[in-house]
Amino acid sequence: MKFVDEATIAVEAGNGGKGCLSFRREKFIAKGGPDGGDGGFGGSVWIKADENANTLIDYRYTRRYKAENGFPGQGSDMTGRGGKDIYLTVPVGTTVIDVDTDEVLVDLKHHGEVFKVAEGGARGLGNTRFKSSINRAPRQTTPGKEGESRNLKFELKVLADVGLLGLPNAGKSTLIRSVSAAKPKVADYPFTTMVPNLGVVRVDEMRSFVMADIPGLIEGASDGAGLGIRFLKHLVRTRVLLHVVDMCPFDESTPAQNAVAIANELEAFSPTLAERERWLVLNKIDMVPEDEREALVETVVSALGWQGPVYVISAMTKQGTEKLAGDLMTWLEERNALLSENPELADDDEAQRELVESEARERIEMLSSRRKAERARARAEEDDDDDDHDVEIIYEL
């Protein structure tokens, strides 16, 4: 199935049913009073998080969703049937945004969580409602109210414990293949991975965690270059980042230069995300001569000023991957235990996540506004060129 992490749709709640104008008509009962019933409420639109969904692809093909209208009231004081609500299922980790106001309506983080995005219209009132001592035969009714309508944007951020970060062709997909059952595409050219991939890493029968592989970043990714700005957001909800560095680059760059470039992009995208737990993973060490390995590793560590954990591995031959997975599992278990025992630390952790998401959204919105301004400026320049061309033709005539 194709992975889709963004979608824009329009939703419309149902209109309320109109009230009924009716009078009681029965044999042997003269001058029966009003008996017009109310209309039914319009159906509402709900968003529901489902852990069994993993992509937003359905919303790429169907862009408009409307709930059922309420039915009109009837005589004999019968209320019209209410319109049926509709539930739109999205993966856990989906953020719902109002396109017109840029307001974040809800962030669905738990299975079964629901949120109403469009309220159904209120029902109309039948003429029975207007009966009084001075108005015995009212002919007033009210129409049902229109349901709410909204343009929504869904943004899916994958929920994973570990996120892989690195340049194209650094070996991230090979790493996730070697430690999990995931089978992302692997090839000997950059940008093989075009969508995020998730893999469940099983350390033993009862211990496992989820790893996310995002498309490779390039220098300038935080400013919109390549695919980076679109997929960096998937690292927001990870607990630990693995900075994967190719120790044998295919071009003329050095591992140290590449490592620093990615660190700078992460810092530019979100300073808070750059402060998250991050481990350095030096990959493809099997392609480096043994007598050069130690010096090359030291060069990368020195260039980054690295103080955290360092793992030297070969994802292709699985050298060092078992220890890496085991240490990750241990760290995650200890971290989860610490958060469960200390509510204040858990609150701080959640606040940090929210801050990362806020920084990421501000960055994305800034780049989006910049692109819109550039497109508007380009269109204006084209219009000016066309006007100048018309003037020249008239002058020649």
PAVEX-427647 format. One record per residue (C-alpha): x, y, z; residue in one letter. Coordinates in steps of 0.5 Angstrom, whole numbers, plus 2048, in hexadecimal, padded with zeros to 3 digits. Example, Ala and Ser with C-alpha at 12.3 -4.5 7.8 and 13.67 -1.06 7.14 Angstrom:
2
<<819, 7F7, 810>, A>
<<81B, 7FE, 80E>, S>
END
This chain:
397
<<800, 800, 800>, M>
<<803, 807, 7FE>, K>
<<804, 80B, 804>, F>
<<801, 812, 804>, V>
<<802, 817, 80A>, D>
<<7FE, 81D, 808>, E>
<<7F7, 81E, 805>, A>
<<7F2, 824, 805>, T>
<<7EB, 822, 805>, I>
<<7E4, 826, 805>, A>
<<7DF, 824, 80A>, V>
<<7D8, 826, 80B>, E>
<<7D3, 825, 811>, A>
<<7CC, 823, 80F>, G>
<<7C7, 829, 80F>, N>
<<7C1, 828, 814>, G>
<<7BA, 826, 812>, G>
<<7B5, 82B, 812>, K>
<<7AF, 82C, 816>, G>
<<7A8, 829, 814>, C>
<<7A2, 82D, 814>, L>
<<79C, 829, 815>, S>
<<795, 829, 819>, F>
<<792, 823, 81C>, R>
<<78C, 820, 818>, R>
<<788, 81B, 81B>, E>
<<781, 818, 81A>, K>
<<77C, 81B, 820>, F>
<<782, 820, 822>, I>
<<780, 827, 820>, A>
<<786, 82C, 81F>, K>
<<78C, 828, 821>, G>
<<792, 82C, 823>, G>
<<799, 82C, 820>, P>
<<79C, 826, 820>, D>
<<7A2, 827, 81B>, G>
<<7A9, 824, 81E>, G>
<<7B0, 826, 81E>, D>
<<7B5, 824, 819>, G>
<<7BB, 820, 81A>, G>
<<7C2, 822, 81C>, F>
<<7C7, 822, 816>, G>
<<7CD, 81D, 816>, G>
<<7D3, 81F, 819>, S>
<<7DA, 81D, 816>, V>
<<7DF, 81A, 81B>, W>
<<7E7, 818, 81A>, I>
<<7E9, 811, 81D>, K>
<<7F0, 80F, 81F>, A>
<<7F1, 807, 81D>, D>
<<7F7, 804, 81E>, E>
<<7F5, 7FF, 818>, N>
<<7F6, 805, 813>, A>
<<7FD, 807, 811>, N>
<<7FC, 80B, 80C>, T>
<<7F8, 811, 809>, L>
<<7F7, 80E, 802>, I>
<<7F0, 80E, 802>, D>
<<7EF, 815, 803>, Y>
<<7F3, 817, 7FD>, R>
<<7EE, 814, 7F8>, Y>
<<7E7, 816, 7FC>, T>
<<7E8, 81D, 7FE>, R>
<<7E1, 81F, 800>, R>
<<7DD, 81C, 806>, Y>
<<7D6, 81E, 808>, K>
<<7D2, 81C, 80D>, A>
<<7CA, 81A, 80C>, E>
<<7C5, 820, 80D>, N>
<<7C0, 81F, 812>, G>
<<7B9, 81D, 810>, F>
<<7B3, 822, 811>, P>
<<7AE, 821, 816>, G>
<<7A7, 81E, 815>, Q>
<<7A0, 81F, 818>, G>
<<79D, 81C, 81E>, S>
<<7A3, 81F, 822>, D>
<<7A8, 81A, 81E>, M>
<<7AF, 81D, 81E>, T>
<<7B3, 81C, 818>, G>
<<7B9, 817, 818>, R>
<<7C0, 819, 81A>, G>
<<7C5, 819, 814>, G>
<<7CB, 814, 815>, K>
<<7D1, 816, 817>, D>
<<7D8, 814, 813>, I>
<<7DE, 812, 816>, Y>
<<7E5, 813, 812>, L>
<<7EA, 80E, 814>, T>
<<7F1, 810, 815>, V>
<<7F8, 80D, 817>, P>
<<7FA, 80E, 81F>, V>
<<7FE, 814, 81E>, G>
<<7FA, 819, 81A>, T>
<<7FA, 820, 81B>, T>
<<7F3, 823, 818>, V>
<<7F4, 82B, 816>, I>
<<7EF, 830, 813>, D>
<<7F2, 832, 80D>, V>
<<7EE, 839, 80D>, D>
<<7F1, 83B, 814>, T>
<<7F7, 837, 814>, D>
<<7F4, 834, 81B>, E>
<<7F6, 82E, 81E>, V>
<<7F0, 82B, 820>, L>
<<7F2, 824, 823>, V>
<<7F8, 81F, 823>, D>
<<7F6, 818, 823>, L>
<<7FB, 814, 827>, K>
<<7F7, 80E, 82A>, H>
<<7F3, 809, 827>, H>
<<7EB, 80A, 827>, G>
<<7EC, 811, 828>, E>
<<7E6, 815, 825>, V>
<<7E5, 81D, 823>, F>
<<7E0, 820, 820>, K>
<<7E2, 825, 81B>, V>
<<7DB, 827, 818>, A>
<<7D5, 828, 81C>, E>
<<7CE, 826, 819>, G>
<<7C9, 82B, 818>, G>
<<7C4, 82D, 81D>, A>
<<7BD, 82A, 81C>, R>
<<7B7, 82E, 819>, G>
<<7B1, 82F, 81E>, L>
<<7AA, 82D, 81C>, G>
<<7A4, 831, 81D>, N>
<<7A2, 82E, 824>, T>
<<7A8, 831, 827>, R>
<<7A4, 838, 826>, F>
<<79E, 836, 829>, K>
<<79C, 83B, 82F>, S>
<<795, 83E, 832>, S>
<<795, 843, 82D>, I>
<<797, 840, 827>, N>
<<793, 839, 827>, R>
<<794, 838, 81F>, A>
<<79C, 83A, 81E>, P>
<<79E, 839, 817>, R>
<<7A5, 83B, 818>, Q>
<<7AB, 836, 817>, T>
<<7B2, 837, 817>, T>
<<7B7, 833, 812>, P>
<<7BD, 82F, 814>, G>
<<7C4, 832, 815>, K>
<<7C9, 831, 810>, E>
<<7CF, 82C, 812>, G>
<<7D6, 82F, 813>, E>
<<7DB, 82E, 80D>, S>
<<7E2, 82E, 80E>, R>
<<7E8, 82D, 80A>, N>
<<7ED, 828, 80D>, L>
<<7F4, 826, 80D>, K>
<<7F7, 81F, 810>, F>
<<7FE, 81F, 811>, E>
<<800, 818, 814>, L>
<<807, 817, 818>, K>
<<809, 810, 819>, V>
<<809, 80E, 820>, L>
<<810, 80A, 821>, A>
<<815, 809, 827>, D>
<<81B, 80A, 822>, V>
<<81C, 80F, 81C>, G>
<<821, 80E, 817>, L>
<<825, 814, 815>, L>
<<82A, 815, 80F>, G>
<<82C, 817, 808>, L>
<<829, 813, 802>, P>
<<82D, 80D, 801>, N>
<<830, 80C, 809>, A>
<<82D, 805, 80A>, G>
<<826, 807, 80E>, K>
<<822, 802, 80A>, S>
<<827, 7FD, 80A>, T>
<<827, 7FE, 812>, L>
<<820, 7FD, 813>, I>
<<820, 7F7, 80E>, R>
<<825, 7F4, 812>, S>
<<822, 7F5, 819>, V>
<<81B, 7F4, 817>, S>
<<816, 7F1, 812>, A>
<<815, 7F7, 80E>, A>
<<817, 7F7, 807>, K>
<<818, 7FE, 805>, P>
<<81B, 7FE, 7FE>, K>
<<823, 7FE, 7FE>, V>
<<827, 800, 7F8>, A>
<<82E, 803, 7F6>, D>
<<82B, 80A, 7F5>, Y>
<<829, 810, 7F9>, P>
<<822, 812, 7FB>, F>
<<820, 80A, 7FA>, T>
<<81B, 80B, 800>, T>
<<815, 810, 7FE>, M>
<<811, 80F, 804>, V>
<<812, 80D, 80B>, P>
<<812, 806, 80D>, N>
<<810, 803, 814>, L>
<<813, 7FC, 816>, G>
<<812, 7F8, 81D>, V>
<<819, 7F6, 820>, V>
<<818, 7F0, 824>, R>
<<81E, 7EF, 829>, V>
<<81B, 7E9, 82C>, D>
<<814, 7E6, 82D>, E>
<<811, 7EB, 831>, M>
<<815, 7F1, 830>, R>
<<815, 7F6, 82A>, S>
<<814, 7FD, 827>, F>
<<812, 801, 821>, V>
<<818, 804, 81C>, M>
<<816, 809, 817>, A>
<<81A, 80A, 811>, D>
<<819, 811, 80E>, I>
<<81C, 813, 807>, P>
<<823, 816, 807>, G>
<<824, 81D, 808>, L>
<<829, 822, 804>, I>
<<82C, 828, 806>, E>
<<827, 82D, 806>, G>
<<821, 829, 808>, A>
<<81F, 82D, 80D>, S>
<<81E, 833, 808>, D>
<<81A, 82E, 804>, G>
<<81F, 82B, 7FF>, A>
<<81E, 824, 7FD>, G>
<<819, 820, 801>, L>
<<81B, 822, 808>, G>
<<816, 827, 80B>, I>
<<810, 822, 809>, R>
<<813, 81C, 80D>, F>
<<817, 81F, 812>, L>
<<811, 820, 816>, K>
<<810, 818, 817>, H>
<<816, 819, 81C>, L>
<<812, 81D, 820>, V>
<<80F, 817, 824>, R>
<<815, 813, 825>, T>
<<818, 812, 82B>, R>
<<81F, 811, 829>, V>
<<823, 813, 822>, L>
<<828, 80F, 81F>, L>
<<82C, 813, 81B>, H>
<<82F, 80E, 815>, V>
<<835, 810, 812>, V>
<<838, 80D, 80C>, D>
<<840, 80C, 80D>, M>
<<841, 80A, 806>, C>
<<83D, 810, 802>, P>
<<83D, 80F, 7FA>, F>
<<83E, 816, 7F9>, D>
<<844, 81A, 7FA>, E>
<<841, 81C, 801>, S>
<<844, 81A, 808>, T>
<<840, 816, 80D>, P>
<<842, 81C, 812>, A>
<<83F, 821, 80D>, Q>
<<839, 81D, 80C>, N>
<<837, 81C, 814>, A>
<<838, 824, 815>, V>
<<833, 826, 80F>, A>
<<82E, 821, 812>, I>
<<82F, 824, 819>, A>
<<82E, 82B, 817>, N>
<<828, 829, 813>, E>
<<825, 826, 819>, L>
<<827, 82C, 81D>, E>
<<824, 831, 818>, A>
<<81D, 82D, 817>, F>
<<81C, 82D, 81F>, S>
<<821, 82E, 824>, P>
<<81D, 82B, 829>, T>
<<81D, 824, 825>, L>
<<825, 825, 824>, A>
<<825, 824, 82C>, E>
<<821, 81E, 82C>, R>
<<825, 817, 82E>, E>
<<829, 816, 828>, R>
<<82E, 810, 826>, W>
<<833, 810, 821>, L>
<<833, 80A, 81C>, V>
<<839, 80A, 818>, L>
<<837, 805, 812>, N>
<<83B, 801, 80D>, K>
<<841, 800, 811>, I>
<<842, 7FA, 80D>, D>
<<844, 7FE, 807>, M>
<<84A, 802, 80B>, V>
<<851, 7FE, 80B>, P>
<<852, 7FC, 813>, E>
<<858, 800, 814>, D>
<<854, 806, 812>, E>
<<84E, 805, 816>, R>
<<850, 808, 81D>, E>
<<853, 80E, 81A>, A>
<<84C, 80F, 815>, L>
<<848, 80E, 81B>, V>
<<84C, 813, 81F>, E>
<<84B, 818, 81A>, T>
<<843, 818, 81A>, V>
<<843, 818, 821>, V>
<<848, 81E, 822>, S>
<<844, 822, 81C>, A>
<<83D, 822, 820>, L>
<<840, 823, 827>, G>
<<83C, 81C, 828>, W>
<<83B, 81A, 830>, Q>
<<836, 815, 82F>, G>
<<836, 80E, 82D>, P>
<<83A, 80C, 827>, V>
<<838, 805, 823>, Y>
<<83D, 803, 81D>, V>
<<839, 7FE, 819>, I>
<<838, 7FB, 812>, S>
<<830, 7FA, 811>, A>
<<832, 7F6, 80B>, M>
<<836, 7F0, 80E>, T>
<<832, 7F2, 815>, K>
<<838, 7F3, 819>, Q>
<<836, 7F7, 81F>, G>
<<82F, 7F7, 81E>, T>
<<82D, 7F2, 823>, E>
<<830, 7F6, 828>, K>
<<82D, 7FD, 826>, L>
<<826, 7FA, 826>, A>
<<827, 7F7, 82D>, G>
<<82A, 7FD, 830>, D>
<<824, 801, 82D>, L>
<<81F, 7FC, 830>, M>
<<822, 7FD, 837>, T>
<<823, 805, 836>, W>
<<81B, 805, 834>, L>
<<819, 800, 83A>, E>
<<81D, 804, 83F>, E>
<<81A, 80B, 83C>, R>
<<813, 808, 83C>, N>
<<814, 806, 843>, A>
<<817, 80D, 845>, L>
<<811, 810, 842>, L>
<<80C, 80C, 846>, S>
<<80F, 80D, 84C>, E>
<<810, 814, 84C>, N>
<<809, 818, 84A>, P>
<<80D, 81F, 849>, E>
<<812, 81C, 845>, L>
<<80D, 819, 840>, A>
<<80A, 820, 840>, D>
<<810, 823, 83E>, D>
<<811, 81E, 839>, D>
<<80A, 81F, 836>, E>
<<80C, 827, 836>, A>
<<812, 826, 832>, Q>
<<80E, 822, 82D>, R>
<<809, 827, 82C>, E>
<<80F, 82D, 82C>, L>
<<812, 828, 826>, V>
<<80C, 828, 822>, E>
<<80B, 82F, 823>, S>
<<812, 831, 820>, E>
<<811, 82C, 81B>, A>
<<80A, 82F, 819>, R>
<<80D, 836, 819>, E>
<<812, 834, 814>, R>
<<80E, 831, 80F>, I>
<<809, 837, 80F>, E>
<<80F, 83C, 80E>, M>
<<811, 838, 808>, L>
<<80A, 837, 806>, S>
<<809, 83F, 806>, S>
<<810, 840, 803>, R>
<<80E, 83B, 7FD>, R>
<<807, 83F, 7FC>, K>
<<80B, 845, 7FC>, A>
<<810, 843, 7F7>, E>
<<80A, 840, 7F2>, R>
<<806, 847, 7F3>, A>
<<80C, 84B, 7F1>, R>
<<80E, 846, 7EB>, A>
<<807, 847, 7E9>, R>
<<807, 84E, 7E9>, A>
<<80E, 84F, 7E5>, E>
<<80A, 84A, 7E0>, E>
<<805, 84F, 7E0>, D>
<<809, 855, 7DF>, D>
<<80D, 852, 7D9>, D>
<<807, 850, 7D6>, D>
<<804, 858, 7D6>, D>
<<80B, 85A, 7D4>, D>
<<80A, 855, 7CE>, H>
<<803, 858, 7CC>, D>
<<806, 85F, 7CC>, V>
<<80C, 85D, 7C7>, E>
<<807, 85A, 7C3>, I>
<<802, 860, 7C3>, I>
<<808, 865, 7C2>, Y>
<<80A, 861, 7BC>, E>
<<803, 861, 7B8>, L>
END
